[in-house]
Amino acid sequence: MFNSRVQLNGMSPSLVNEDVGHERTVPWARHQMVVTKHKESEQWSSSNYGMFDSLDPVVNFTQFYSDDENIVDEDLVLWISAGLYHIPHTEDLPVTPTVGNHLSFFLLPYNYFSECPSMGSRDAMYIEHLNKSDYSQGVRVERNGNSRNQCVTRRSTLEELLAQNPDMALETNRVDPNQ
């Protein structure tokens, strides 16, 4: 059986009170996530025509989950609402920047493997305290037959870099912007 977990990032709950004004046209905004059993009749959480009748919306999203149906071993639909709060300020002109505004969700596997796949890693190490009642005595490292060698990218010395490009430090071939 495939299990999943949902990770919601950057979500903002609705600040509009339920059933006030035109809030009935956007009841999907009441929850950050709703999980329902898949039904062909439930294709959209709202309608383009919802704004014309907030007392009796064309699509009433609350009916999708108010029946409290059993969802075990069923095809599921995740209704995820994402949104941001924005307080306007003068730097928004002429266009509101999107830097730092990030909304996402992830559907991640959960207990996909029978054990942690890293346990089969060739580089696996096990570290434990020599004395669990006195940590100052240090630790024991079990390398599982692996060497202490590391695969580290070699860095060039300054002398090697200057041998490749003697002009790097003095910039004698630099184009003079005044010419």
C-alpha positions as CSV (number, residue, x, y, z in Angstrom):
1,M,0.0,0.0,0.0
2,F,1.4,3.4,-0.9
3,N,1.1,6.0,1.8
4,S,1.6,9.7,1.4
5,R,1.9,12.8,3.5
6,V,1.1,16.3,2.5
7,Q,3.4,19.2,3.3
8,L,1.8,22.7,2.9
9,N,4.2,25.6,2.7
10,G,3.4,29.3,3.0
11,M,-0.4,29.0,3.5
12,S,-2.5,31.7,5.0
13,P,-5.9,31.1,6.6
14,S,-8.8,33.2,5.5
15,L,-9.5,36.2,7.7
16,V,-13.1,36.6,6.5
17,N,-15.8,35.5,8.9
18,E,-18.0,32.6,7.8
19,D,-21.3,33.5,6.2
20,V,-20.6,37.3,6.2
21,G,-21.1,39.2,3.0
22,H,-20.0,37.3,-0.1
23,E,-18.0,34.8,1.9
24,R,-20.4,32.0,0.9
25,T,-19.1,32.2,-2.7
26,V,-15.6,31.1,-1.5
27,P,-16.2,28.5,1.2
28,W,-13.1,26.6,0.0
29,A,-11.0,29.4,1.6
30,R,-12.2,28.4,5.0
31,H,-9.8,25.4,5.1
32,Q,-6.2,25.0,4.0
33,M,-6.9,21.4,3.0
34,V,-10.0,19.3,2.6
35,V,-9.8,15.6,1.7
36,T,-12.9,14.0,0.0
37,K,-13.8,10.9,-1.8
38,H,-13.5,11.3,-5.6
39,K,-16.9,11.9,-7.3
40,E,-17.4,12.8,-10.9
41,S,-20.0,15.4,-9.9
42,E,-17.5,17.3,-7.8
43,Q,-15.1,18.8,-10.4
44,W,-14.6,22.4,-9.2
45,S,-14.6,24.0,-5.8
46,S,-16.3,27.2,-7.1
47,S,-17.9,28.7,-10.1
48,N,-17.4,31.8,-12.3
49,Y,-21.0,32.6,-11.6
50,G,-20.7,32.4,-7.8
51,M,-20.4,36.2,-7.3
52,F,-23.9,36.7,-8.7
53,D,-25.7,34.8,-5.9
54,S,-23.8,34.6,-2.6
55,L,-27.0,33.5,-0.8
56,D,-27.3,30.3,-2.9
57,P,-24.0,29.7,-4.7
58,V,-23.9,27.7,-7.9
59,V,-21.2,25.4,-6.3
60,N,-21.5,24.9,-2.6
61,F,-18.1,23.5,-1.6
62,T,-19.2,22.8,2.0
63,Q,-21.5,20.0,0.7
64,F,-18.4,18.2,-0.6
65,Y,-17.2,17.4,2.9
66,S,-20.3,17.9,5.1
67,D,-21.5,14.4,4.3
68,D,-18.6,13.1,6.3
69,E,-18.1,10.0,4.1
70,N,-15.7,7.2,4.9
71,I,-12.5,7.8,2.8
72,V,-10.6,4.6,3.8
73,D,-9.5,2.6,0.7
74,E,-11.2,5.2,-1.7
75,D,-9.8,7.3,-4.5
76,L,-9.2,10.7,-2.8
77,V,-9.2,14.3,-3.9
78,L,-7.1,16.9,-2.0
79,W,-8.6,20.4,-2.2
80,I,-5.7,22.7,-1.2
81,S,-6.2,26.4,-0.8
82,A,-3.2,28.6,-1.1
83,G,-3.0,32.4,-0.5
84,L,-0.9,35.3,0.6
85,Y,-1.6,38.4,2.6
86,H,-0.3,41.6,1.0
87,I,-0.1,44.9,2.7
88,P,0.4,47.5,-0.1
89,H,3.3,50.0,0.1
90,T,4.8,52.6,-2.1
91,E,7.5,50.2,-3.4
92,D,4.8,48.2,-5.1
93,L,4.5,50.7,-8.0
94,P,4.4,50.1,-10.8
95,V,4.1,46.4,-10.2
96,T,3.8,44.3,-7.1
97,P,7.0,42.3,-6.6
98,T,6.8,38.6,-6.0
99,V,10.2,38.3,-4.4
100,G,9.9,36.2,-1.3
101,N,6.3,35.2,-2.0
102,H,6.3,31.5,-2.4
103,L,3.4,29.0,-2.1
104,S,3.8,25.3,-2.5
105,F,2.7,21.9,-1.4
106,F,4.3,18.6,-1.6
107,L,2.8,15.1,-1.8
108,L,5.6,13.0,-0.2
109,P,5.9,9.2,0.2
110,Y,5.4,7.9,3.7
111,N,6.8,4.6,4.8
112,Y,7.5,3.8,1.1
113,F,10.4,1.5,2.0
114,S,10.3,-1.2,4.6
115,E,13.5,0.3,6.1
116,C,15.6,3.4,5.7
117,P,17.3,3.1,2.3
118,S,20.4,4.8,3.7
119,M,21.1,1.7,5.8
120,G,22.3,0.0,2.6
121,S,24.6,2.9,1.7
122,R,28.2,2.0,1.3
123,D,29.2,5.1,3.3
124,A,27.1,4.2,6.3
125,M,28.7,5.0,9.7
126,Y,27.5,4.2,13.2
127,I,28.6,6.6,16.0
128,E,27.9,5.9,19.7
129,H,29.2,7.2,23.0
130,L,31.9,5.1,24.7
131,N,30.2,5.6,28.0
132,K,26.5,6.6,27.9
133,S,26.7,7.9,31.5
134,D,29.8,10.0,30.8
135,Y,29.8,11.7,27.4
136,S,33.2,13.3,28.0
137,Q,34.9,9.9,27.4
138,G,34.3,10.4,23.6
139,V,32.7,8.3,20.9
140,R,33.3,5.2,18.9
141,V,33.0,5.4,15.1
142,E,32.1,2.2,13.2
143,R,33.0,2.8,9.5
144,N,31.7,-0.6,8.3
145,G,35.0,-1.3,6.4
146,N,35.2,2.1,4.8
147,S,38.4,4.1,4.8
148,R,38.9,7.5,6.3
149,N,39.6,9.0,2.9
150,Q,37.4,11.7,1.7
151,C,36.4,12.6,-1.8
152,V,37.1,16.4,-1.6
153,T,37.6,18.6,-4.7
154,R,41.2,19.8,-4.8
155,R,41.6,23.6,-4.5
156,S,44.3,25.3,-6.5
157,T,46.9,27.5,-4.7
158,L,47.3,31.1,-5.5
159,E,50.6,30.3,-7.2
160,E,48.9,27.8,-9.5
161,L,46.2,30.2,-10.4
162,L,48.8,32.9,-11.2
163,A,50.7,30.5,-13.3
164,Q,47.6,29.9,-15.4
165,N,46.7,33.6,-15.6
166,P,49.5,35.9,-14.6
167,D,47.3,39.0,-15.2
168,M,44.8,37.8,-12.6
169,A,46.3,39.8,-9.7
170,L,47.7,42.9,-11.4
171,E,45.1,43.2,-14.2
172,T,47.5,44.8,-16.6
173,N,45.4,43.8,-19.6
174,R,42.3,45.4,-18.2
175,V,40.5,47.7,-20.6
176,D,40.7,51.3,-19.4
177,P,37.2,52.8,-19.5
178,N,38.7,56.3,-20.0
179,Q,40.1,55.4,-23.4
